[in-house]
Amino acid sequence: MSKKRKQLRGTVEKVIKSDHSPEMAQITIHEAEDLYREIRVDNEFTDGDGTKAGLKQGAEVDVIVEADSDAMLTPTTSRTSNVEKR
């Protein structure tokens, strides 16, 4: 099954360290609405060789949203029952 994807730009606003939980990276997504702009993710990434690394504060990143094609609405699909009204 094919997948659809959208790439968004973001900036690592801060790295949050804690004694009792994994280090987190707080990322601001530029294209998002104000109230939904920040996300936090574990700050542990692995490359193709298995080498681990973490994001630095101020780093520019790509955030990718990906879904199977059958999870997507098309212009010919009725959107009225699936879209939140504002």
Secondary structure, 3 states (H helix, E strand, C coil): CCEEEEEEEEEEEEEECCCCCCCEEEEEECCCCHHHCEEEEECCEECCCCCEECCCCCCEEEEEEEEEHHHCCCCCCCCCCCCCCC
